[in-house]
């Protein structure tokens, strides 16, 4: 029984060759795409308000 357990343990703990990560999208790609999507969504919803805010900010700097 001891020999069987030893062999089973060695089989389970045997180092496996490094597997290549094929077809997996890296996290930074997902974060970049999601951030771009959020920017587009916010831009579509608040385009006029963003223009107004930018114009007011530029006017306040140039009129000093």
C-alpha positions, 0 to 999 in steps of 0.5 A, a space after each residue: 500500500 505504501 508503494 502505491 501511495 508513493 507512486 501516486 504522490 509522485 505522479 500527481 506532483 510530477 512537474 508538467 511542461 509549461 503550457 503556452 497560453 494560446 488564444 487567451 486575451 491578456 488582461 491589459 487588452 481587455 482593460 484598454 478596450 473597456 476603457 475606450 468603450 467607456 470614453 465613447 459612451 460618455 462622449 456620446 451621452 455628454 458631448 454638448 456638456 463636455 464642449 461647453 465645459 472645455 469652452 468655458 475653461 479655455 475662455 476663463 484662461 484666455 480672458 485673464 
